[in-house]
Amino acid sequence: MTANAILYVVNAEETLLFDGKHFSEAPAKKRAPYYCVAPLPMSIIRTHGFKVPNTISSEKLVIQAEMSMYEEGGLNPETDFKIDSLTIPLEHEESLYIESYAVEEESIRHQFDTFVKKNRLIDAMIPPALSYHALYAFELLEKKNDLFIHFDEHEAYAVIFKNGRYIATRAISNLSEIAQKLGVDVATTRELLSTKGVEDARYAPDELLHMHTLQEELSKAVERIAHSISHKRGIFRLDHIDRFFIDFEGASIPGFLEMFESYGYDTATKETLDIFDAVAPGKKHHALNALYALGGLTQQRYPLVNLSIYERKPHLLKTHVGQFVMVLVTAVLLAAAYPLYATFELDTLTQRKTHLQTQVNNMERITQQLRMTLKTERSKRDALKQEYAVLLEHITGYDHMLDALQEFETEKLARQQMMKDVNLAMKTFALSSKFLEQNGSTMMKVHIITPYEKRDNIARFMKALIAKGYHHVETKKIQRDDTLYESLVEIRP
């Protein structure tokens, strides 16, 4: 197989050849020497994260990942899924964080069966959010604490890396969803974002409604991302972000990355990601996906998360069938010369077959029990979803009237200021949080965790907030052991 280029499936009608720097036309014939890869929409991929001891074997890890996806990730046991996982070592404990990915096989067939009928196989199908791995593996970026934000018509997400190692993805509103809020098409939305962004001075008076809508939508995205960073701080000891990158086909969004300064990230650099000079806009993120597949599939620079159901069949002698045929032929030859030895081997294989059949029967029984349990739990979940939908229908209303715009802006600034004050105070006293719960600008609950010997930092954290004018700062719940000290702090203006 060729290690310096791959075939990249843009869509069912377009396949290109990628050599690590640029795309070219794919050969019409003689494609066998090249690996073939395709990105999967993040919207059809389900993810679930969990911890395991770092002593777990690879075989047990595969089983544990599949069981966890069905038991805790909400997969339907009656539906066929392709599952793969990414292993993330935790530096501060003897554990591994596993992020598992699952996609319905029927969804894959719906999108790619037409292509596969003509081209036979797709060696790898990748989650695009993981493609930023390639930037560090190919030394295109120095390893730092980075956050990448990607916007496209149907995909938008933020991806967090710590010292060049992936730790999390957060979905945000894509261009189609933003365009619907604006009441314009995707092309107009892309142009507004790339030329005017969220900067007031760039808009004419008759464009103020578009400006306020974009500011509101991107403010929501920034808030979601800031909450994700804060959550990952407790799991991965992520104490800061060095760089923010906007991945928008080489374009910037004026004023967007600066919105993170309201959450305490004013010292981080803000940059536009544009590393493929030879690739035209519209294909730059595809180039990043292709580079990730090239590094993982052909050069083994990192483990590749692969969700393909159309993988290349291995050489016959590398398959279980081929190995069985070789063993069978060898056994026949040996049997001709050593009948007693063959009889002994046959008895041994028969006993092993009986033992394996017993194990299979036990596994089928356990699997059936698990499916019944999952079916019951899914029924309960569906009932709760219906109750939630009814409640949501009763409380949903029109809350964005023009006469309330000033009140909304004031409330948003107060909420962001509270988040910024809390984040800055936590950074000052080196505290981590399990979660933050914010109720507008009137109240915030922060579940703080810190080493026991540094528990006094919680009191200093509370005094710092009181000094900033928060009149109600008190501890609601305290937990502690020999190593950790946890406190639930409630903050009100």
C-alpha positions as CSV (number, residue, x, y, z in Angstrom):
1,M,0.0,0.0,0.0
2,T,1.1,3.6,-0.8
3,A,2.1,5.4,2.4
4,N,2.4,8.9,1.0
5,A,-1.1,9.5,-0.4
6,I,-4.7,8.4,0.1
7,L,-8.0,8.6,-1.7
8,Y,-10.4,11.0,0.1
9,V,-14.2,10.8,-0.4
10,V,-15.6,14.3,-0.3
11,N,-19.1,13.0,-1.1
12,A,-20.7,10.1,-3.1
13,E,-19.8,11.9,-6.4
14,E,-16.4,13.3,-5.7
15,T,-13.2,11.5,-4.7
16,L,-9.8,13.2,-4.6
17,L,-6.1,12.1,-4.1
18,F,-4.4,13.8,-1.2
19,D,-0.6,13.7,-0.8
20,G,-0.3,15.5,2.6
21,K,-0.2,19.1,1.1
22,H,-2.8,19.3,-1.6
23,F,-5.6,17.6,-3.5
24,S,-5.4,16.3,-7.1
25,E,-7.7,14.3,-9.3
26,A,-8.1,10.7,-8.2
27,P,-7.0,8.1,-10.7
28,A,-10.0,6.6,-12.7
29,K,-8.4,3.1,-12.4
30,K,-5.7,1.4,-10.4
31,R,-6.9,2.6,-7.1
32,A,-6.0,-0.6,-5.2
33,P,-2.6,0.8,-4.0
34,Y,-4.2,3.6,-2.1
35,Y,-6.2,3.5,1.2
36,C,-9.6,5.1,0.9
37,V,-11.0,7.3,3.7
38,A,-14.2,9.3,4.3
39,P,-15.3,11.7,7.1
40,L,-18.6,11.0,8.9
41,P,-20.9,13.8,10.0
42,M,-20.4,14.5,13.7
43,S,-24.2,14.8,14.0
44,I,-24.7,11.0,13.4
45,I,-21.9,10.0,15.8
46,R,-22.7,9.2,19.4
47,T,-20.0,9.7,22.0
48,H,-19.7,8.5,25.6
49,G,-16.8,9.0,28.1
50,F,-15.8,6.9,31.1
51,K,-12.8,6.0,33.2
52,V,-11.0,2.6,33.6
53,P,-7.8,1.5,35.5
54,N,-4.7,2.0,33.4
55,T,-3.9,-1.7,34.0
56,I,-6.9,-2.9,31.9
57,S,-6.0,-5.2,29.0
58,S,-6.8,-4.2,25.4
59,E,-9.3,-7.1,25.1
60,K,-11.2,-6.1,28.2
61,L,-11.1,-2.5,27.2
62,V,-12.9,-3.3,23.9
63,I,-15.6,-5.2,25.8
64,Q,-15.9,-2.5,28.5
65,A,-16.3,0.2,25.8
66,E,-19.1,-1.7,24.0
67,M,-20.9,-2.5,27.3
68,S,-20.6,1.1,28.5
69,M,-22.0,2.5,25.2
70,Y,-25.1,0.3,25.5
71,E,-25.6,0.6,29.3
72,E,-24.8,4.2,29.8
73,G,-24.6,5.7,26.3
74,G,-28.2,4.8,25.4
75,L,-27.6,2.6,22.4
76,N,-30.5,0.4,21.2
77,P,-29.4,-3.2,21.6
78,E,-31.7,-4.2,18.7
79,T,-29.8,-1.8,16.3
80,D,-26.4,-2.6,14.7
81,F,-23.7,-0.1,15.6
82,K,-20.0,0.3,14.7
83,I,-18.1,1.3,17.8
84,D,-14.5,2.4,18.3
85,S,-12.7,4.2,21.1
86,L,-9.9,6.7,21.9
87,T,-7.8,6.2,25.0
88,I,-6.6,9.4,26.9
89,P,-4.1,8.9,29.7
90,L,-4.8,10.9,32.9
91,E,-1.6,12.5,34.1
92,H,-2.7,13.0,37.7
93,E,-4.1,9.5,38.4
94,E,-3.6,5.8,37.5
95,S,-6.6,5.8,35.2
96,L,-7.4,6.1,31.5
97,Y,-10.3,8.2,30.1
98,I,-12.0,6.4,27.3
99,E,-14.1,8.3,24.7
100,S,-16.1,5.9,22.7
101,Y,-17.7,6.6,19.3
102,A,-20.7,4.8,17.9
103,V,-22.7,5.2,14.6
104,E,-25.6,3.2,13.3
105,E,-24.6,0.9,10.4
106,E,-27.8,1.8,8.6
107,S,-26.9,5.5,8.7
108,I,-23.5,4.6,7.1
109,R,-25.2,2.5,4.4
110,H,-27.7,5.3,3.6
111,Q,-24.8,7.7,2.8
112,F,-22.2,5.4,1.3
113,D,-23.8,2.3,-0.3
114,T,-24.0,4.0,-3.7
115,F,-20.3,4.9,-3.5
116,V,-19.2,1.4,-2.3
117,K,-21.2,-0.4,-5.1
118,K,-18.8,1.4,-7.6
119,N,-15.6,1.4,-5.5
120,R,-16.0,-1.7,-3.3
121,L,-14.5,-0.4,-0.1
122,I,-13.7,2.5,2.3
123,D,-10.8,1.6,4.6
124,A,-11.5,4.2,7.2
125,M,-14.4,6.5,8.3
126,I,-13.3,9.2,10.8
127,P,-14.9,11.6,13.2
128,P,-13.7,15.0,11.8
129,A,-13.4,16.6,15.3
130,L,-10.3,14.4,15.9
131,S,-8.5,15.6,12.8
132,Y,-6.6,18.3,14.7
133,H,-4.4,15.5,16.0
134,A,-2.5,15.8,12.7
135,L,-1.4,19.4,13.3
136,Y,0.8,18.2,16.2
137,A,1.9,14.9,14.7
138,F,3.1,16.5,11.5
139,E,4.7,19.4,13.6
140,L,2.5,22.1,12.0
141,L,1.7,23.4,15.5
142,E,3.7,23.4,18.7
143,K,2.0,21.3,21.4
144,K,0.1,23.7,23.7
145,N,-3.3,24.0,25.3
146,D,-5.4,24.9,22.3
147,L,-9.0,25.3,21.4
148,F,-10.2,25.0,17.8
149,I,-13.6,26.2,16.7
150,H,-15.0,25.0,13.3
151,F,-18.0,26.4,11.5
152,D,-19.5,24.9,8.4
153,E,-23.0,24.6,6.8
154,H,-23.9,21.4,8.6
155,E,-21.1,21.0,11.2
156,A,-19.9,23.2,14.0
157,Y,-18.0,22.3,17.1
158,A,-15.2,23.3,19.5
159,V,-12.3,20.9,20.1
160,I,-10.0,21.1,23.2
161,F,-6.4,19.9,23.3
162,K,-4.0,19.9,26.2
163,N,-0.3,19.9,25.3
164,G,-1.2,18.5,21.9
165,R,-3.4,15.7,23.3
166,Y,-7.2,15.6,22.5
167,I,-9.5,15.8,25.5
168,A,-13.0,17.0,24.4
169,T,-15.4,18.1,21.7
170,R,-18.5,20.5,22.2
171,A,-21.1,20.9,19.5
172,I,-22.4,24.4,18.7
173,S,-24.8,25.9,16.2
174,N,-23.8,25.4,12.6
175,L,-24.2,27.9,9.7
176,S,-27.6,26.4,8.6
177,E,-29.0,26.9,12.1
178,I,-27.6,30.5,12.4
179,A,-28.9,31.3,8.9
180,Q,-32.4,30.2,9.9
181,K,-32.3,32.5,12.9
182,L,-31.2,35.4,10.6
183,G,-33.8,34.6,8.0
184,V,-31.2,34.5,5.2
185,D,-29.4,31.8,3.2
186,V,-26.1,30.1,4.3
187,A,-24.0,32.0,1.7
188,T,-25.2,35.3,3.1
189,T,-24.6,34.1,6.7
190,R,-21.0,33.0,5.8
191,E,-20.4,36.4,4.2
192,L,-21.7,38.3,7.2
193,L,-19.6,36.3,9.6
194,S,-16.4,36.6,7.6
195,T,-16.7,40.3,6.7
196,K,-18.5,41.8,9.7
197,G,-18.5,39.2,12.4
198,V,-19.8,40.6,15.7
199,E,-18.2,44.1,15.6
200,D,-20.8,46.9,15.9
201,A,-18.9,49.4,13.8
202,R,-19.0,47.1,10.7
203,Y,-22.8,47.2,10.4
204,A,-25.1,49.8,8.8
205,P,-28.2,51.0,10.7
206,D,-30.5,48.8,8.6
207,E,-28.3,45.7,9.5
208,L,-28.6,46.1,13.3
209,L,-31.1,43.2,13.6
210,H,-28.6,40.9,11.9
211,M,-25.9,42.2,14.2
212,H,-27.8,41.5,17.4
213,T,-28.9,38.0,16.2
214,L,-25.3,37.1,15.3
215,Q,-24.0,38.5,18.6
216,E,-26.7,36.5,20.5
217,E,-26.0,33.2,18.7
218,L,-22.2,33.4,19.0
219,S,-22.5,34.5,22.6
220,K,-24.4,31.3,23.3
221,A,-21.7,29.3,21.6
222,V,-19.0,31.1,23.6
223,E,-20.9,30.4,26.9
224,R,-21.3,26.7,26.1
225,I,-17.6,26.4,25.2
226,A,-16.5,28.2,28.4
227,H,-18.6,25.8,30.5
228,S,-17.0,22.9,28.7
229,I,-13.5,24.2,29.5
230,S,-14.5,24.7,33.1
231,H,-15.8,21.1,33.3
232,K,-12.7,19.6,31.7
233,R,-10.5,21.6,34.2
234,G,-11.6,19.1,36.9
235,I,-11.0,15.9,34.9
236,F,-7.9,16.8,33.0
237,R,-6.4,19.6,35.2
238,L,-6.7,22.0,32.4
239,D,-5.7,25.3,34.1
240,H,-5.5,27.6,31.1
241,I,-5.9,28.0,27.3
242,D,-2.9,29.2,25.3
243,R,-4.4,29.7,21.9
244,F,-7.9,30.0,20.3
245,F,-8.1,29.1,16.6
246,I,-11.0,29.8,14.3
247,D,-11.3,27.1,11.6
248,F,-13.5,28.8,9.0
249,E,-11.9,27.7,5.7
250,G,-9.1,30.2,6.2
251,A,-11.3,33.1,7.0
252,S,-11.7,34.9,10.4
253,I,-14.9,36.1,12.2
254,P,-14.1,39.7,13.4
255,G,-14.6,40.1,17.1
256,F,-15.7,36.5,17.8
257,L,-12.6,35.1,19.5
258,E,-12.3,38.3,21.6
259,M,-15.7,37.4,23.2
260,F,-13.8,34.8,25.3
261,E,-12.0,37.6,27.1
262,S,-15.3,38.1,29.0
263,Y,-14.7,34.7,30.6
264,G,-11.1,35.4,31.7
265,Y,-9.2,34.3,28.6
266,D,-7.8,37.7,27.7
267,T,-4.2,36.6,27.7
268,A,-4.7,33.7,25.2
269,T,-3.7,34.4,21.6
270,K,-6.5,34.5,19.0
271,E,-5.6,33.1,15.5
272,T,-7.1,32.0,12.2
273,L,-6.3,28.4,11.2
274,D,-5.0,28.4,7.6
275,I,-2.2,25.8,7.0
276,F,-3.0,24.5,3.5
277,D,-1.9,27.3,1.2
278,A,-2.3,25.0,-1.9
279,V,-5.9,24.1,-1.0
280,A,-8.8,26.3,-2.1
281,P,-11.4,27.6,0.4
282,G,-14.2,25.1,0.7
283,K,-11.7,22.2,0.8
284,K,-9.3,23.3,3.6
285,H,-11.1,21.4,6.4
286,H,-11.4,18.4,4.1
287,A,-7.6,18.6,3.8
288,L,-7.2,18.5,7.5
289,N,-9.4,15.4,7.7
290,A,-7.4,13.7,4.9
291,L,-4.1,14.6,6.7
292,Y,-5.4,13.0,9.9
293,A,-6.3,9.8,8.0
294,L,-3.0,9.8,6.2
295,G,-1.0,10.0,9.5
296,G,-3.0,7.4,11.3
297,L,-3.8,4.9,8.5
298,T,-0.6,4.8,6.4
299,Q,2.1,6.1,8.7
300,Q,0.8,5.0,12.2
301,R,1.7,8.3,13.8
302,Y,-1.3,7.9,16.2
303,P,-4.2,5.5,16.8
304,L,-6.9,6.2,14.3
305,V,-10.6,6.1,15.3
306,N,-12.2,4.1,12.5
307,L,-15.9,3.6,12.1
308,S,-15.9,2.0,8.7
309,I,-18.0,-1.0,7.9
310,Y,-16.5,-1.3,4.4
311,E,-12.9,-2.1,5.4
312,R,-10.4,-3.9,3.1
313,K,-10.4,-7.6,3.5
314,P,-7.0,-8.9,4.8
315,H,-4.9,-11.4,2.9
316,L,-6.3,-14.9,3.2
317,L,-3.5,-16.2,5.3
318,K,-4.1,-13.3,7.8
319,T,-7.7,-14.2,8.3
320,H,-9.2,-16.8,10.7
321,V,-10.5,-18.7,7.7
322,G,-7.1,-18.8,6.0
323,Q,-5.4,-19.8,9.1
324,F,-8.0,-22.5,9.7
325,V,-7.4,-23.8,6.1
326,M,-3.6,-23.9,6.7
327,V,-4.1,-25.8,10.0
328,L,-6.5,-28.2,8.3
329,V,-4.1,-28.9,5.5
330,T,-1.3,-29.4,8.0
331,A,-3.5,-31.6,10.1
332,V,-4.3,-33.8,7.1
333,L,-0.7,-34.3,6.3
334,L,0.2,-35.1,9.9
335,A,-2.7,-37.4,10.1
336,A,-1.5,-39.4,7.1
337,A,1.8,-40.0,8.9
338,Y,0.8,-40.0,12.5
339,P,-2.8,-41.3,12.9
340,L,-2.4,-41.7,16.7
341,Y,-1.4,-38.0,17.0
342,A,-4.3,-36.9,14.9
343,T,-6.7,-38.9,17.0
344,F,-5.3,-37.2,20.1
345,E,-5.6,-33.8,18.5
346,L,-9.2,-34.5,17.5
347,D,-10.2,-35.4,21.0
348,T,-8.5,-32.2,22.3
349,L,-10.3,-30.1,19.7
350,T,-13.6,-31.7,20.5
351,Q,-13.2,-31.0,24.2
352,R,-12.3,-27.4,23.4
353,K,-15.2,-27.0,21.1
354,T,-17.5,-28.2,23.9
355,H,-16.0,-25.8,26.3
356,L,-16.2,-22.9,23.9
357,Q,-19.8,-23.8,23.1
358,T,-20.6,-23.6,26.8
359,Q,-19.0,-20.2,27.0
360,V,-21.0,-19.0,23.9
361,N,-24.2,-20.2,25.5
362,N,-23.5,-18.4,28.7
363,M,-22.6,-15.2,26.8
364,E,-25.8,-15.4,24.8
365,R,-27.8,-15.8,28.0
366,I,-26.1,-12.8,29.6
367,T,-26.6,-10.8,26.4
368,Q,-30.3,-11.6,26.3
369,Q,-30.7,-10.5,29.9
370,L,-28.8,-7.3,29.2
371,R,-31.0,-6.5,26.2
372,M,-34.1,-7.0,28.3
373,T,-32.8,-4.7,31.0
374,L,-31.8,-2.1,28.4
375,K,-35.2,-2.3,26.7
376,T,-36.9,-1.6,30.1
377,E,-34.6,1.3,30.9
378,R,-35.2,2.8,27.4
379,S,-38.9,2.6,27.9
380,K,-38.5,4.5,31.2
381,R,-36.4,7.0,29.4
382,D,-38.9,7.5,26.6
383,A,-41.7,8.0,29.1
384,L,-39.6,10.7,30.8
385,K,-38.9,12.3,27.4
386,Q,-42.6,12.5,26.7
387,E,-43.2,14.1,30.1
388,Y,-40.4,16.6,29.4
389,A,-41.8,17.4,26.0
390,V,-45.2,18.2,27.5
391,L,-43.6,20.4,30.2
392,L,-41.5,22.1,27.6
393,E,-44.5,22.9,25.4
394,H,-46.2,24.6,28.3
395,I,-43.3,26.8,29.3
396,T,-42.1,27.8,25.8
397,G,-43.0,31.3,24.8
398,Y,-41.8,34.4,22.9
399,D,-39.1,35.9,25.1
400,H,-37.2,38.0,22.6
401,M,-39.5,41.0,22.2
402,L,-37.8,44.2,20.9
403,D,-38.9,46.2,23.9
404,A,-37.0,43.8,26.2
405,L,-33.7,44.0,24.2
406,Q,-32.0,46.4,26.6
407,E,-33.0,44.3,29.6
408,F,-31.6,41.2,27.9
409,E,-28.3,42.9,27.1
410,T,-27.9,44.0,30.7
411,E,-28.8,40.6,32.0
412,K,-26.3,38.9,29.6
413,L,-23.4,41.3,30.6
414,A,-24.1,40.7,34.3
415,R,-24.1,36.9,33.8
416,Q,-20.9,37.0,31.8
417,Q,-19.3,39.3,34.5
418,M,-20.3,36.8,37.2
419,M,-18.7,33.9,35.2
420,K,-15.6,36.0,34.5
421,D,-15.2,36.9,38.2
422,V,-15.6,33.3,39.3
423,N,-13.2,32.0,36.6
424,L,-10.6,34.6,37.5
425,A,-10.9,33.8,41.2
426,M,-10.6,30.1,40.6
427,K,-7.5,30.6,38.5
428,T,-6.0,32.9,41.1
429,F,-6.3,30.3,43.9
430,A,-5.6,27.3,41.7
431,L,-9.0,25.7,42.2
432,S,-10.9,23.2,40.1
433,S,-14.6,22.6,39.7
434,K,-16.7,19.5,39.2
435,F,-19.5,21.6,37.8
436,L,-20.8,25.2,37.6
437,E,-24.5,25.9,37.7
438,Q,-25.6,29.4,36.9
439,N,-29.1,30.9,37.2
440,G,-29.0,34.0,35.1
441,S,-27.1,36.8,37.0
442,T,-28.9,36.1,40.3
443,M,-27.1,33.0,41.5
444,M,-24.3,30.6,40.7
445,K,-23.4,27.3,42.4
446,V,-19.8,26.1,42.1
447,H,-18.7,22.6,43.2
448,I,-15.1,23.2,44.1
449,I,-12.5,20.4,44.5
450,T,-8.9,21.0,45.8
451,P,-6.2,19.0,47.6
452,Y,-6.9,18.9,51.4
453,E,-3.8,20.9,52.3
454,K,-4.9,23.7,50.1
455,R,-8.5,23.9,51.4
456,D,-7.9,27.4,52.8
457,N,-7.9,28.6,49.2
458,I,-11.6,28.1,49.1
459,A,-12.1,30.7,51.9
460,R,-9.7,33.1,50.0
461,F,-11.8,32.4,46.9
462,M,-15.0,33.4,48.8
463,K,-13.4,36.5,50.3
464,A,-12.2,37.6,46.8
465,L,-15.7,37.4,45.5
466,I,-17.1,39.4,48.5
467,A,-14.5,42.0,47.9
468,K,-15.8,42.3,44.3
469,G,-19.2,43.2,45.7
470,Y,-21.0,39.8,45.9
471,H,-23.0,40.1,49.2
472,H,-24.1,36.5,49.5
473,V,-21.2,34.0,49.2
474,E,-21.5,30.9,51.4
475,T,-20.7,27.2,51.6
476,K,-23.8,24.9,51.3
477,K,-22.1,21.5,51.5
478,I,-18.6,20.2,52.4
479,Q,-17.1,16.8,51.8
480,R,-13.6,15.8,52.6
481,D,-11.2,12.8,52.9
482,D,-7.5,12.4,53.4
483,T,-6.5,13.8,50.1
484,L,-9.4,15.9,48.7
485,Y,-11.6,18.7,50.0
486,E,-14.8,19.5,48.2
487,S,-17.2,22.4,48.8
488,L,-20.4,23.6,47.2
489,V,-20.3,27.4,47.1
490,E,-23.4,29.5,46.4
491,I,-22.9,33.0,45.1
492,R,-25.4,35.8,44.8
493,P,-24.9,39.5,43.9
